[in-house]
Amino acid sequence: MISKPLIEAIVAHYAQPLEGRHGLAHWARVLENGRLLADRTDADTTVVELFAVFHDACRQNESFDPDHGARGAELARRFHNEGLLDLNDKQLALLTHACEAHTDGLITGALTVRVCWDSDRLDLGRAGIRPAQGLLCTGAARDSEIMQWAGERSLTGHRPDLLATEWGIVLKDEKSA
């Protein structure tokens, strides 16, 4: 589980709107997608969960930002060196590679990395993109029920309860509702 202090430290570095297309609701959906996929595979759940909050954490804009994954990986390395992440060397290598290459369109590699990529790709509906089954890396992500579940949540901008229950965050327009 992503701790509240860790999410607060990551958010402190996030330069984009928390409510934006790559913001906290996206991270939370990617986290829930990743947890579901990790439960159906042998992926390392810790790495999958951390990917959800680091992969877009260092975006400089909401559009074309080709180096954002590398910056997110560097933030993860920094937090690991500062003791905010408790990962072994293999886990850190998987996390940083998953972040660095998550926009490269790759579909092969270590299972945990592929689950990370799938968890993000299943949330492409927020950008008007329906993920192609052939670009999903795992059988679990290609399952039609999972694709439909994740796709509907992405298209509607679903805000998972974990934003409040796990991270203690209420996004702006939720407060006024």
C-alpha positions as CSV (number, residue, x, y, z in Angstrom):
1,M,0.0,0.0,0.0
2,I,1.2,3.5,-0.8
3,S,1.6,5.4,2.5
4,K,0.1,8.8,3.1
5,P,3.6,10.3,3.8
6,L,4.9,8.9,0.5
7,I,2.0,10.2,-1.6
8,E,2.5,13.6,0.1
9,A,6.2,13.6,-0.8
10,I,5.4,12.8,-4.4
11,V,2.6,15.3,-4.6
12,A,5.0,18.0,-3.3
13,H,7.1,17.4,-6.5
14,Y,4.1,17.3,-8.9
15,A,4.0,20.5,-11.0
16,Q,0.7,19.8,-12.8
17,P,-2.9,20.2,-11.6
18,L,-3.7,17.4,-9.1
19,E,-7.1,17.2,-10.9
20,G,-5.5,17.0,-14.4
21,R,-5.6,14.2,-16.9
22,H,-2.3,12.8,-15.5
23,G,-3.0,13.7,-11.9
24,L,-4.1,11.9,-8.8
25,A,-7.3,10.2,-10.1
26,H,-5.3,8.7,-12.9
27,W,-2.7,7.5,-10.5
28,A,-5.4,5.9,-8.3
29,R,-7.0,4.2,-11.3
30,V,-3.6,2.9,-12.4
31,L,-3.1,1.6,-8.9
32,E,-6.4,-0.2,-8.8
33,N,-5.8,-1.6,-12.3
34,G,-2.3,-2.7,-11.2
35,R,-3.6,-4.4,-8.0
36,L,-6.2,-6.3,-10.1
37,L,-3.6,-7.4,-12.6
38,A,-1.1,-8.3,-10.0
39,D,-3.7,-10.5,-8.2
40,R,-4.1,-12.4,-11.5
41,T,-0.4,-12.8,-12.2
42,D,2.8,-13.3,-10.3
43,A,3.8,-9.7,-10.6
44,D,5.5,-7.9,-7.7
45,T,2.6,-6.0,-6.2
46,T,5.0,-3.5,-4.4
47,V,6.6,-2.5,-7.7
48,V,3.2,-2.3,-9.5
49,E,1.8,0.0,-6.8
50,L,4.8,2.3,-6.8
51,F,4.7,2.5,-10.6
52,A,1.2,3.9,-10.3
53,V,2.4,6.9,-8.3
54,F,5.8,7.5,-9.9
55,H,5.2,7.0,-13.7
56,D,3.6,10.4,-14.3
57,A,4.8,12.2,-11.1
58,C,7.4,14.4,-12.8
59,R,5.4,15.6,-15.8
60,Q,6.1,19.1,-16.9
61,N,3.0,19.5,-18.9
62,E,-0.2,17.6,-19.8
63,S,0.7,16.9,-23.4
64,F,4.0,15.9,-25.0
65,D,6.6,15.3,-22.4
66,P,8.9,12.5,-23.6
67,D,11.3,12.6,-20.6
68,H,8.6,12.5,-17.8
69,G,9.1,8.7,-17.2
70,A,12.8,9.1,-16.8
71,R,12.3,11.9,-14.3
72,G,9.7,9.8,-12.4
73,A,12.3,7.0,-12.3
74,E,14.9,9.4,-11.0
75,L,12.5,10.6,-8.3
76,A,11.9,7.0,-7.2
77,R,15.7,6.5,-7.0
78,R,16.1,9.6,-4.9
79,F,13.3,8.6,-2.5
80,H,14.8,5.2,-2.3
81,N,18.2,6.7,-1.4
82,E,16.6,8.9,1.2
83,G,14.9,5.9,2.8
84,L,11.3,6.7,1.7
85,L,11.1,3.5,-0.3
86,D,12.1,0.1,1.0
87,L,13.0,-1.9,-2.1
88,N,15.7,-4.4,-2.9
89,D,17.9,-3.8,-5.9
90,K,15.8,-5.9,-8.2
91,Q,12.6,-4.1,-7.3
92,L,14.2,-0.7,-7.8
93,A,15.5,-1.8,-11.2
94,L,12.0,-3.0,-12.2
95,L,10.3,0.1,-11.0
96,T,12.7,2.5,-12.7
97,H,12.7,0.6,-16.0
98,A,8.9,0.5,-16.0
99,C,8.7,4.2,-15.5
100,E,11.4,5.1,-18.0
101,A,9.9,3.0,-20.8
102,H,6.2,3.2,-20.1
103,T,5.5,5.4,-23.2
104,D,7.7,3.4,-25.6
105,G,5.0,1.0,-26.7
106,L,6.9,-2.1,-25.6
107,I,5.1,-5.3,-24.9
108,T,7.9,-7.6,-23.9
109,G,10.0,-7.8,-20.7
110,A,9.7,-8.9,-17.1
111,L,6.2,-9.7,-16.0
112,T,6.1,-7.1,-13.3
113,V,7.1,-4.4,-15.8
114,R,4.5,-5.6,-18.3
115,V,1.8,-5.4,-15.6
116,C,2.9,-1.9,-14.8
117,W,2.5,-0.8,-18.4
118,D,-0.8,-2.6,-18.7
119,S,-2.2,-0.9,-15.6
120,D,-1.4,2.5,-17.3
121,R,-2.6,1.5,-20.8
122,L,-5.9,0.3,-19.4
123,D,-6.5,4.0,-18.3
124,L,-6.0,5.5,-21.8
125,G,-9.7,6.1,-22.2
126,R,-9.2,9.4,-20.3
127,A,-7.4,10.6,-23.4
128,G,-10.0,9.3,-25.8
129,I,-7.9,6.2,-26.7
130,R,-9.2,2.7,-26.5
131,P,-6.3,0.4,-25.7
132,A,-5.7,-2.2,-28.4
133,Q,-5.5,-5.8,-27.1
134,G,-2.4,-6.3,-29.2
135,L,-0.6,-3.5,-27.3
136,L,-1.5,-5.0,-23.9
137,C,1.3,-7.1,-22.4
138,T,-0.5,-9.7,-20.3
139,G,-3.4,-12.1,-20.8
140,A,-5.0,-10.6,-17.6
141,A,-5.1,-7.2,-19.2
142,R,-6.5,-8.5,-22.4
143,D,-9.4,-10.1,-20.6
144,S,-12.5,-8.5,-22.1
145,E,-14.2,-8.0,-18.6
146,I,-11.1,-6.2,-17.2
147,M,-10.8,-4.1,-20.4
148,Q,-14.4,-3.0,-20.1
149,W,-14.2,-2.4,-16.4
150,A,-11.1,-0.3,-16.6
151,G,-12.2,1.4,-19.8
152,E,-15.5,2.6,-18.3
153,R,-13.7,4.0,-15.2
154,S,-11.2,5.8,-17.4
155,L,-13.8,7.3,-19.8
156,T,-15.9,8.6,-16.9
157,G,-13.0,10.0,-14.9
158,H,-13.8,7.7,-12.0
159,R,-12.2,8.8,-8.8
160,P,-11.3,5.8,-6.7
161,D,-12.2,5.8,-3.0
162,L,-8.6,5.2,-2.2
163,L,-7.8,8.8,-2.8
164,A,-9.6,9.6,0.5
165,T,-9.4,6.3,2.3
166,E,-5.7,5.5,1.7
167,W,-4.1,8.9,0.8
168,G,-6.4,11.3,2.7
169,I,-6.8,13.4,-0.4
170,V,-10.0,15.1,-1.6
171,L,-9.7,16.7,-5.0
172,K,-11.0,20.3,-5.4
173,D,-14.3,19.7,-7.2
174,E,-15.1,16.8,-4.8
175,K,-15.1,19.2,-1.9
176,S,-17.8,21.4,-3.5
177,A,-20.0,18.4,-4.5
